[in-house]
Amino acid sequence: MTSLLSRVSGAERSSAPGPRTPPAAVEPFRAQARRRLARADLLGFLAWVSPVVAVALWLADGGAGGFSSFAGTATGLGIVAGLVGMDVVLLMLLLAARIPLIDNTIGHDRALEIHKSLGKPALYLLLAHGIFIAIGYGVAEGLDPISESVSLWVNVPDMWLAFVAMALFIAVVVTSLVAVRRRFPYEFWYAIHLLTYAAVATAIPHQFSVGGLFAEGTWQRWYWLAICIGTGAALLFFRIYQPLAATARHQLTVSRIVRVAPDVFTIEMTGLRLESLAGSGGRFFIWRFLAPGFWWQPHPFSLSAEPLPATGTTAGKLRITVRNLGDGSARLARLRPGTRVALEGPYGMFSTAARSRNKVVMIGAGIGITPLRSLLESTPFEPGNATVLLRGHDESELFLGQEIMALCQARGATLFHLTGPRSARPNEWLPESAVHAGFTLRDYVPDVANADVYVCGPAGWASQVVKDVQAAGLPAEQLHYERFDW
Ligand SMILES: Cc1cc2nc3c(=O)[nH]c(=O)nc-3n(C[C@H](O)[C@H](O)[C@H](O)COP(=O)(O)OP(=O)(O)OC[C@H]3O[C@@H](n4cnc5c(N)ncnc54)[C@H](O)[C@@H]3O)c2cc1C
């Protein structure tokens, strides 16, 4: 194989960084995957049922009776649109709340994908709510929809807050559209996005004070209060309390920065009780380095090694490996030892929790190689059951390549270095030399469809790998793809 620049196989032992606690028996991965898929089905079912329940609240209150007139029909449609729209907004907030049950079942990136896809439908439903209510109430009072809206704003308590909420929702959805979002820095988009909370808070009062559906004493009111308060509590707990508690518990500080390649460096940190973070594989945290000029920037970075618990006199250690892909990440190389670090997480499914088979294949390129290193260190497999494919322009781009080679030797994994210029042929992710020599995925991993495949690397390259493993018959639940760009 001409592209096979290095291959390590067998269970030779190495003194270089081997697994710190060699995983013993192979887990019953199929049962784990079945449980996870069952949880995903249950969460999906609850998500679909929740808007149905919202409409049922209204039907149980005799809402359908209004359909006998034009005004009643418009008002009824407006109420239904409002109920479903609000339900969808609450679902969106729950998806973004970083609730471990959701994150560990479908993955944080998938949760955010669904969250994003619900933005426009939620806005359309809320707009339809406002328009139909203005038409329905207006016809009943002999007013056109605009005059009716003005009258609602002026005369009905809490209604002006609902109008403000609508304006905020529109601002949030428009600034989240990909074309608009790309024009602004992440922090600007994030600040506008926080308006969602203001929008929801301002939308809530009129739901309880206007109309009879949620009037005092009704069971509908208790249900609606419960889902609003439950969502708010989940956000406060998982987005605010937990990160603050984790930061206080682990007391992380930067201990040293080690250059790995001209534009890649490893940040090592020490802290307390890191054993409770162990077993995370290539999961990621959101880090904030608490130094002037740095603290306000959150950075998602994956672990590039399993956390090392404290022993006797040595403090616990963990580390991330960073490529300077933008202004913020480049500046991180200048962090001083002793800088305090705040963390949120661990998040993501790039870990043993996603395994469904005994065989495992890890395919990485560029900085995407680094979370594979920590996964390789911690995920259980028998010698001969793991294959690692690393892609880079040359050996120096196979970041942490030496450490990965030592781990492969220690654990009996097969390692391929796929280096060399890109292939000019479309849909190729292997280097030109391999393609030219006629090699395909199956030459490296003949039994790929019977393994869990972890993919991490630049988006365009990774999407070709994903297509290739799917074409080789890999079922969706065995593919685990970490994106660095959500
Ligand atoms: C799950 C995940 C894991 C990653 N792991 C690694 C890794 O191990 N090594 C590595 O080198 N790169 C990793 N990245 C990519 C890395 O986070 C970005 O390259 C880096 O944050 C860019 O920061 P910047 O300030 O240089 O660039 P800019 O694009 O200018 O970013 C500006 C600011 O926005 C923040 N930001 C951008 N996207 C997000 C987001 N989705 N969530 C929160 N804040 C965000 C940035 O951190 C920064 O504070 C990962 C990304 C993700 C989503």
The ligand as an SDF file (V2000), in Angstrom:
LIG
                    3D

 53 58  0  0  0  0  0  0  0  0999 V2000
  -17.5160   20.6400   19.7510 C   0  0  0  0  0  0  0  0  0  0  0  0
  -16.2790   21.3840   19.3150 C   0  0  0  0  0  0  0  0  0  0  0  0
  -15.0340   20.8970   19.6740 C   0  0  0  0  0  0  0  0  0  0  0  0
  -13.8840   21.5700   19.2360 C   0  0  0  0  0  0  0  0  0  0  0  0
  -12.6550   21.0720   19.6040 N   0  0  0  0  0  0  0  0  0  0  0  0
  -11.5410   21.7030   19.1740 C   0  0  0  0  0  0  0  0  0  0  0  0
  -10.2430   21.2190   19.5320 C   0  0  0  0  0  0  0  0  0  0  0  0
  -10.0870   20.2150   20.2460 O   0  0  0  0  0  0  0  0  0  0  0  0
   -9.1600   21.9100   19.0740 N   0  0  0  0  0  0  0  0  0  0  0  0
   -9.2890   23.0250   18.2850 C   0  0  0  0  0  0  0  0  0  0  0  0
   -8.2680   23.6160   17.9080 O   0  0  0  0  0  0  0  0  0  0  0  0
  -10.5130   23.4890   17.9160 N   0  0  0  0  0  0  0  0  0  0  0  0
  -11.6300   22.8750   18.3550 C   0  0  0  0  0  0  0  0  0  0  0  0
  -12.8550   23.3770   18.0150 N   0  0  0  0  0  0  0  0  0  0  0  0
  -12.9150   24.5830   17.1740 C   0  0  0  0  0  0  0  0  0  0  0  0
  -12.6630   25.7940   18.0450 C   0  0  0  0  0  0  0  0  0  0  0  0
  -13.6490   25.9340   19.0490 O   0  0  0  0  0  0  0  0  0  0  0  0
  -12.6590   27.0580   17.2020 C   0  0  0  0  0  0  0  0  0  0  0  0
  -11.6940   26.9270   16.2080 O   0  0  0  0  0  0  0  0  0  0  0  0
  -12.2580   28.2190   18.0600 C   0  0  0  0  0  0  0  0  0  0  0  0
  -13.1930   28.4290   19.0740 O   0  0  0  0  0  0  0  0  0  0  0  0
  -12.1680   29.4410   17.2080 C   0  0  0  0  0  0  0  0  0  0  0  0
  -12.0050   30.5470   18.0860 O   0  0  0  0  0  0  0  0  0  0  0  0
  -11.4360   31.9280   17.5510 P   0  0  0  0  0  0  0  0  0  0  0  0
  -11.6590   32.9620   18.5860 O   0  0  0  0  0  0  0  0  0  0  0  0
  -10.0240   31.6970   17.1470 O   0  0  0  0  0  0  0  0  0  0  0  0
  -12.2900   32.1860   16.2590 O   0  0  0  0  0  0  0  0  0  0  0  0
  -13.6050   32.9710   16.0020 P   0  0  0  0  0  0  0  0  0  0  0  0
  -14.2660   32.2390   14.8960 O   0  0  0  0  0  0  0  0  0  0  0  0
  -13.2460   34.4000   15.8320 O   0  0  0  0  0  0  0  0  0  0  0  0
  -14.5250   32.8100   17.2990 O   0  0  0  0  0  0  0  0  0  0  0  0
  -14.8710   33.9140   18.1090 C   0  0  0  0  0  0  0  0  0  0  0  0
  -15.4070   33.4320   19.4370 C   0  0  0  0  0  0  0  0  0  0  0  0
  -16.5810   32.6580   19.2580 O   0  0  0  0  0  0  0  0  0  0  0  0
  -16.4580   31.4740   19.9780 C   0  0  0  0  0  0  0  0  0  0  0  0
  -17.2280   30.4150   19.3460 N   0  0  0  0  0  0  0  0  0  0  0  0
  -17.2560   30.1170   18.0350 C   0  0  0  0  0  0  0  0  0  0  0  0
  -18.0920   29.0700   17.8390 N   0  0  0  0  0  0  0  0  0  0  0  0
  -18.5650   28.7380   19.0560 C   0  0  0  0  0  0  0  0  0  0  0  0
  -19.4620   27.7550   19.5170 C   0  0  0  0  0  0  0  0  0  0  0  0
  -20.0120   26.8940   18.6800 N   0  0  0  0  0  0  0  0  0  0  0  0
  -19.7550   27.7210   20.8440 N   0  0  0  0  0  0  0  0  0  0  0  0
  -19.1910   28.5810   21.7060 C   0  0  0  0  0  0  0  0  0  0  0  0
  -18.3240   29.5310   21.3210 N   0  0  0  0  0  0  0  0  0  0  0  0
  -18.0080   29.5950   20.0210 C   0  0  0  0  0  0  0  0  0  0  0  0
  -14.9940   31.1910   19.9130 C   0  0  0  0  0  0  0  0  0  0  0  0
  -14.5880   30.2870   20.8560 O   0  0  0  0  0  0  0  0  0  0  0  0
  -14.4560   32.5590   20.2090 C   0  0  0  0  0  0  0  0  0  0  0  0
  -14.5940   32.8730   21.5580 O   0  0  0  0  0  0  0  0  0  0  0  0
  -14.0030   22.7400   18.4600 C   0  0  0  0  0  0  0  0  0  0  0  0
  -15.2590   23.2370   18.1500 C   0  0  0  0  0  0  0  0  0  0  0  0
  -16.3920   22.5740   18.5640 C   0  0  0  0  0  0  0  0  0  0  0  0
  -17.7370   23.1480   18.2150 C   0  0  0  0  0  0  0  0  0  0  0  0
  1  2  1  0
  2  3  1  0
  2 52  2  0
  3  4  2  0
  4  5  1  0
  4 50  1  0
  5  6  2  0
  6  7  1  0
  6 13  1  0
  7  8  2  0
  7  9  1  0
  9 10  1  0
 10 11  2  0
 10 12  1  0
 12 13  2  0
 13 14  1  0
 14 15  1  0
 14 50  1  0
 15 16  1  0
 16 17  1  0
 16 18  1  0
 18 19  1  0
 18 20  1  0
 20 21  1  0
 20 22  1  0
 22 23  1  0
 23 24  1  0
 24 25  2  0
 24 26  1  0
 24 27  1  0
 27 28  1  0
 28 29  2  0
 28 30  1  0
 28 31  1  0
 31 32  1  0
 32 33  1  0
 33 34  1  0
 33 48  1  0
 34 35  1  0
 35 36  1  0
 35 46  1  0
 36 37  1  0
 36 45  1  0
 37 38  2  0
 38 39  1  0
 39 40  1  0
 39 45  2  0
 40 41  1  0
 40 42  2  0
 42 43  1  0
 43 44  2  0
 44 45  1  0
 46 47  1  0
 46 48  1  0
 48 49  1  0
 50 51  2  0
 51 52  1  0
 52 53  1  0
M  END
$$$$
